[in-house]
Amino acid sequence: MRLSVIIPCYNEINTIDAIIDAVNSAPYHDKEIIIVDDFSSDGTREKLKISIEKSGRIHQIFYHEYNQGKGAAIRTGIAAATGDLVIIQDADLEYDPSEYPRLIEPILDNRADVVFGSRFLGGDARRVLYFWHRVGNGFLTLISNMLTNLNLTDMETCYKVFRREIIQSINIQENRFGFEPEITAKIAKLNCRIYEVGISYNGRTYEEGKKIGWRDGFRALYCIVKYKFIS
């Protein structure tokens, strides 16, 4: 089964080369790499056009003509995916592509249709950072679970693997970080077989380029409620 790797990218000049190499080196070999640059302004866009685009290391690159947000970049990538499975991969090295096989295994075994990679499940290494981020994540996951009747431990995780026909059948509306609760709610409504797998996590500080903030948390809470009732 072919895996489409969607890499939304915004101002990741320091990590874009490394993440491409890491994805190419991942143990799962049949991969399609799709990068969507969301109008980067730090030189990432130029680097993609001048060197990476011609390097043969990726399959497709899309360039947004203005900054729209992570959800919009993911939507562009999903529409272009041709693999049997689709995974979201952040460009900032917080998530380790070497763990693709464990994420994909429940689908390959025909036990799951969607797999979430949980940063809080199991004994894998996890960088210790912000207390209130963890509290906020737990709160959002709890409210999401209450409205979807799921028992996830990490709704906000980047690592989500889908059968392509499922994710391409969903109308994704959120342009920013509201993508996570939106897609969780819509998958729950489809009665998909959902699994969670423990993953490692090398979180970044704000000084290192972390972008999500408290406003995104409030938007996520709004989206949890909104997509409980709206398709």
N, C-alpha and C positions, 0 to 999 in steps of 0.2 A: 504494500500500500504506500502511495506517495504522500509525503507530508509537505504541506504548504506552510512556510514560516513567514508570518506577517510582522514586519519590524516598523512600527510607527516611530518617526524620528523628528525631534525638534531640538536644535542646538546641542548636538552631541559630538562636537568636533574631537573631543578627547577620547571617545570610546567607540566611535563608529567602525574604525578599522578592526579593533579588537573583537567586537561583537560579531562582525562578519566572519572573521577567522574562527571564532568559537563555534558559531553555528555550522560552518563548513566542516569543522573537526568533530562535531557531535557523532556519537556512535550510530545513530540512525542515518543511513547513507542516502536513501532515495528522497531527496529534499528539493523543494522549490522555494527559493528565497525571494521575497518581495519586500522592498523598502518603500515607504511612503514618507517623503520629506514634507513636513507641515510648515513650509516657508521659514526655514532656519535662517538666522541672521548672524551666526557666529563663524561662518566659513564652512559649515557642514555641507551646505547645498553646493558650494563651488567644488568642494572635495569630491562629492558624489559625481558631479558632472565631468570634472577634469580627469580624475584617475580611477575611481571605483567603478563607474559605469562601463568603462572599457576593459576592465581587468578580468572579466570572465568569472568573477567570484560570486555574482548574484544573477538572478534571472530577469527581474524586472525592477525598475525604479519609477516611481510616480512623484511628481512635483506639484504640490498645491500652490496656487497663485497668490494665496494670502493665508495667514494663520487661522485655522479653523478649530483645532483642538485634537486631542488624542483619539476621541471617539470617531471623529470624521476621518482621521487617517486610517484607523482600523477598518472603517466602512469601505474606504477606497481599496484597501488591500484585500479584504474578503471578497469583494465583487470580482477581483481579478484572479483569485485563487483557482487552480485547476486540480489540486491534489485530492486524494481521498479523505485526508484529514487536514485540519487547519489548527495551527497553534499561534497564539499571540506571544511575541518576544520583545520585551523592552530593549532599547538600545544602550542602556546605561550600566550593564554588567551586574545588576542586582540579582539576576536570575541566571542559573547555570545551564547552558544547552546540553551539557554532558548528561543531564538527567532526563532527556527526551524519552529514552526507552522505558523508564518506569512510568512516565506519564501516559504513554501510548499503550502500554501493555493491557490495561483493562478493556480497551476498545478492540485490540487485536484478538483478545480472547473472547470477544463477543459478549462481554459482561456489561459494557457501558456504551453510551452514545456520546457522553460528555464527561470530561475529567477535569477537576480543579486541582491545582497544585497548592497545597496548604503550607504556609510558612509556620504554622503552629501545631502541626500534627506530626508525631514521630520524633526521632532523635537526631535529625540532621542539623548541621551547623547553622547558626543564625546570629548575625551580628547584633549586638546589644546597642540600642539607640534610644528613641524617644518614648517615654512612658505614656504621654498623652496621645500619641499616635496609636499606640497599642490599645488604649482604652477606647478611643474613637472607633478603631477598626472593629473591636469586639462589640461595641454598641450597635454599629451599623449592621454587622453580621447577625446580631440577635434580632433586630427589628425586621431585617430581610427574612430571616427564618420564620418569624412569627406570621408574616404575611404570605409566604410561599409554602409553608409547612415542610420546609427542608431542614436538615440538621447539619449544615455546613459549619466549618470552623473558621473559614477565611473567604468570605464572599468577595472581598476587594483584591484578591490575588491577581497578578498579571497572567500567570500561567493557567490558561484554559485551553483545552483541546476539544475540538468538535468534529463530528462527521460533517464533511463539507455540505452535504445536502440539507443538514439541519441549520447550520449557521447562515447559509445563503437563502434560506426560506424566511428568515426573520427580518423584519423591517426595523433597522437600527436607526433611532432618531436622535440620540444624544451625541453632541459634538465633543464634549470634554470628558471628564472622569466619571460622569453619570452613566457611561457605557456599562460599567461593572454591575450596578444594581439593575439596570434595564435588562441586560442580557440574562441575568440570573432569574428575574421575574418571568421573562418570556420563555425561557427554557423550562421552568417549572410548570408553566401552563401547557406545554407540549407533552408533559408526562415522560420526559426523556429519562433514560437510565443514567443517573449521575453518580460518579465515584469521586472520592478525594484521595490524593496521594501526598505523603509528606515530602517536602522539598527543602533544600538549603536556601539561605537568603543572606545576601551581602548588601544590606541597605546602605543608602547614601545619606550624608548630611546635607543641609541646605547649602553649605559652603562648597560641597562637592557637586552640586547641581540638582538636588531634589526639587521638584516643582509643585507637588500637590500641597495644598494648604487648607486652612479651616473653612474657607468659602466652599471648597470642593466637598468638604464633609457635609455642609448644609445642603448642597445641591444633591448629594447622594441620598440624603434622608428624604428629600422631596421626591426623588426618582423612585425610591422604594415604594412610597405610597402611591405615586402616580401610576406606575406600571402594574400595580396590583389590580387596577380597575380599567386601564387603557391598554389596548393591544399595540 
